[in-house]
Amino acid sequence: GIMLGCGVAILLDMLDNTIKTPDDVQEKLPAPLLGSVPLEKVAAHGFISHIWENPRSVFAESIRSIRTSLLLSRLDNPARVIVVTSTLPGEGKSTVALNLAVAVGQMEKTLVMGGDLRQPGLASKCGLDPKRPGLSHFVSEAAVLEECIVHMEDMGVDVMTSGLIPPNPLEMLSSRKFAYALEELRQRYDRIVIDSAPMYPVSDALVLAALSDIVIYVVKADSTSATQ
């Protein structure tokens, strides 16, 4: 019975293809590892303690390490438009995007944009009204740029939320108007961090990746398989 149990345990471990450690990223995924973020407990207000709320935490230090890796990876050709995505919802991409933008914003003029037009979460993390004018309003010319951007004094960055969810998000992101809007924002900011929709259910992130300079892929440890 002991031998059978050990055999089953070894077999299950061999069949388990999830990303567990930083070494798994380099072995199973063809991408450089920028850094790892520790699992954080959710506070009473429903979110973790962000980098601007607790700048000396282990979480904040891990975000700053990712910022350093990002800046050093493109010395000659800095990545000005950064898309942050993941495989599935709930892997922490929005949290990473927002906190990374705040970390970069300590050095440069930065905009964090809600590019997830299906299940947006950036507004709630910033304490903003999800229905306020945002990306969809700016692209559709329903509001001017100044109405769609709010400066977060405590965070030190500008925020453009997703706005109202359009009937066809992929069509809006693929439109020339969105490309023109992104180009206008390039002229105003040193860095633009876009919180994109996950990759597995929809192809929105593929469209944003084509318009960006670099893509940061967030993988939840011991959860997402390397195949996905």
Secondary structure, DSSP 4 states (H G I P E B T S, - for coil): -HHHHHHHHHHHHHH--B--SHHHHHHHSSS------------TTSS---TTT-TTSHHHHHHHHHHHHHHHHTSSS---EEEEEESSTTSSHHHHHHHHHHHHHTTS-EEEEE--SSS--HHHHHT--TTSS-HHHHHTTSS-HHHH-EEETTTTEEEE---SPPS-HHHHHTSHHHHHHHHHHHHH-SEEEEEPPPTTT-SHHHHHHHHSSEEEEE--TTTSBS--
